[in-house]
Amino acid sequence: MVRAFLLAALLAAPALPVLAQGTEVAFGGMRQDSSLPVEISADQLEVSQSDGTALYTGNVVIGQGEMRLAAPRVLVVYGEQAGRIDRLEASGGVTLVSGEEAAEADQADYDIDAGTVEMTGNVLLTQGQNALTSERMVVDLDTGTAQMAGRVRTVLQPGEGNGTGGGSQ
């Protein structure tokens, strides 16, 4: 429901629309220490020793430091080193939250070693009252920036209280 409201507001809002093929945006002060432990909770877990994966399904929530990722399905791919996670592949509608910023997409891949999260398919990024949409967004957790591509649309709310610092909501 929140996504439908945000998309409707994004499409109908006349406030400062910006259209571009690709853009880089700050993803808040979201700098993630990829060496922190990854905590995963879900309704079900299937482990495959043959290919070194674990499939979490049903209300999956993943936390690492201040970052939270939620999805119906997450495949965890382990590295050759015992217990070491190489990447997480989330699908079925993914939400990534850090502080006051949130991003939604059809799927997301988190490469732990590279410190990147690639979100694809109907990406919606909200920063306070501002919203950006695209088909693909790559978040660099080391620098706290995101690169958006694929018909980017931005709606910026002018004035105080817009979630970009200053004012109250």
C-alpha positions as CSV (number, residue, x, y, z in Angstrom):
1,M,0.0,0.0,0.0
2,V,2.8,2.4,0.8
3,R,4.5,1.5,-2.5
4,A,1.3,2.2,-4.4
5,F,0.8,5.5,-2.6
6,L,4.4,6.5,-3.3
7,L,4.2,5.5,-6.9
8,A,0.9,7.4,-7.4
9,A,2.4,10.5,-5.7
10,L,5.6,10.2,-7.8
11,L,3.6,10.0,-11.1
12,A,1.2,12.7,-10.2
13,A,3.4,15.2,-8.4
14,P,4.4,18.3,-10.3
15,A,7.2,19.2,-8.0
16,L,10.5,19.4,-9.8
17,P,10.5,16.3,-11.9
18,V,13.9,15.3,-13.3
19,L,14.2,12.6,-16.0
20,A,17.6,11.1,-16.9
21,Q,19.1,7.9,-18.2
22,G,21.4,7.4,-15.2
23,T,22.4,9.2,-12.1
24,E,24.4,8.9,-8.9
25,V,22.7,9.7,-5.6
26,A,23.8,9.7,-2.0
27,F,22.3,6.8,-0.1
28,G,22.3,8.7,3.2
29,G,25.2,8.2,5.5
30,M,24.8,4.5,4.8
31,R,28.2,3.2,5.0
32,Q,28.1,-0.5,5.9
33,D,30.9,-2.5,7.5
34,S,30.6,-5.7,5.5
35,S,32.8,-7.5,8.1
36,L,29.9,-7.3,10.6
37,P,27.9,-10.4,11.3
38,V,24.9,-11.1,9.1
39,E,21.8,-12.2,11.0
40,I,19.0,-14.0,9.1
41,S,15.5,-14.9,10.2
42,A,12.9,-16.7,8.2
43,D,10.0,-19.2,8.4
44,Q,11.8,-22.0,6.6
45,L,15.4,-23.0,5.7
46,E,16.7,-25.5,3.1
47,V,20.4,-26.2,3.1
48,S,22.2,-27.8,0.1
49,Q,25.6,-29.2,0.9
50,S,26.2,-30.1,-2.7
51,D,26.3,-26.5,-4.0
52,G,27.0,-24.6,-0.8
53,T,23.7,-22.7,-0.6
54,A,21.0,-22.1,1.9
55,L,17.5,-21.1,0.8
56,Y,15.5,-19.0,3.3
57,T,11.8,-18.5,2.6
58,G,8.8,-16.8,4.2
59,N,9.2,-13.4,5.9
60,V,13.0,-13.3,5.5
61,V,14.7,-10.5,7.3
62,I,18.4,-9.9,7.1
63,G,20.3,-7.5,9.3
64,Q,23.9,-6.4,9.2
65,G,24.8,-3.4,11.3
66,E,22.2,-0.6,10.7
67,M,21.0,-2.1,7.4
68,R,17.9,-4.3,7.0
69,L,16.8,-6.3,4.0
70,A,13.4,-8.0,3.8
71,A,12.1,-10.4,1.1
72,P,9.9,-13.5,0.7
73,R,12.9,-15.5,-0.6
74,V,16.7,-15.2,-0.1
75,L,19.3,-17.6,-1.4
76,V,22.6,-17.5,0.6
77,V,25.6,-18.6,-1.4
78,Y,28.5,-19.6,0.8
79,G,32.2,-19.3,-0.2
80,E,34.8,-22.0,-0.1
81,Q,35.9,-20.9,3.4
82,A,33.6,-22.7,5.9
83,G,30.7,-20.5,7.1
84,R,31.7,-17.5,4.9
85,I,28.9,-15.9,3.0
86,D,29.8,-14.7,-0.6
87,R,26.5,-13.2,-1.6
88,L,22.8,-13.0,-0.9
89,E,20.2,-13.2,-3.7
90,A,16.8,-11.8,-2.6
91,S,13.6,-12.1,-4.7
92,G,9.9,-11.7,-4.7
93,G,9.8,-8.1,-3.7
94,V,12.7,-6.7,-1.7
95,T,12.9,-3.8,0.8
96,L,16.3,-2.4,1.9
97,V,16.2,0.1,4.8
98,S,19.0,2.1,6.3
99,G,18.1,4.9,8.7
100,E,15.3,7.1,7.2
101,E,16.0,5.9,3.6
102,A,14.3,2.9,2.0
103,A,14.6,1.2,-1.4
104,E,12.2,-1.3,-2.9
105,A,12.7,-3.5,-6.0
106,D,11.7,-6.9,-7.5
107,Q,15.0,-8.4,-6.6
108,A,18.4,-7.6,-5.0
109,D,21.9,-9.2,-5.0
110,Y,24.2,-8.4,-2.1
111,D,27.9,-9.1,-2.9
112,I,29.5,-9.2,0.6
113,D,33.1,-8.9,-0.5
114,A,32.5,-6.1,-3.0
115,G,30.3,-4.3,-0.5
116,T,27.6,-3.7,-3.1
117,V,23.8,-4.2,-3.3
118,E,22.3,-4.4,-6.8
119,M,18.6,-3.9,-6.9
120,T,16.7,-4.5,-10.2
121,G,13.1,-4.2,-11.4
122,N,10.8,-1.4,-10.5
123,V,13.3,0.3,-8.1
124,L,11.8,2.9,-5.8
125,L,14.2,4.9,-3.5
126,T,12.7,7.2,-0.9
127,Q,14.8,9.8,1.0
128,G,12.5,11.7,3.3
129,Q,9.7,13.1,1.1
130,N,11.8,12.8,-2.1
131,A,11.5,9.8,-4.4
132,L,13.5,8.3,-7.2
133,T,12.5,5.4,-9.5
134,S,14.6,3.4,-12.0
135,E,15.0,-0.1,-13.3
136,R,18.4,-0.7,-11.6
137,M,20.3,0.7,-8.6
138,V,23.7,-0.3,-7.4
139,V,24.5,0.8,-3.8
140,D,28.2,1.0,-2.8
141,L,28.1,0.4,0.9
142,D,31.7,1.5,1.3
143,T,31.1,5.0,0.0
144,G,27.4,5.4,0.9
145,T,26.4,6.2,-2.8
146,A,24.1,4.6,-5.3
147,Q,24.1,4.6,-9.0
148,M,20.7,4.5,-10.7
149,A,20.1,3.6,-14.3
150,G,17.2,2.7,-16.6
151,R,14.9,5.7,-17.1
152,V,15.5,7.4,-13.8
153,R,12.7,9.7,-12.5
154,T,13.2,12.0,-9.5
155,V,10.7,14.0,-7.6
156,L,12.2,16.5,-5.1
157,Q,10.0,18.3,-2.6
158,P,11.1,21.9,-2.2
159,G,11.3,23.7,1.1
160,E,11.9,22.7,4.7
161,G,10.8,19.4,6.2
162,N,11.6,17.5,3.0
163,G,13.8,14.9,4.7
164,T,17.1,16.3,3.3
165,G,18.1,18.1,6.5
166,G,16.6,21.1,8.2
167,G,13.0,21.6,9.3
168,S,10.7,19.1,11.1
169,Q,8.1,16.8,9.7
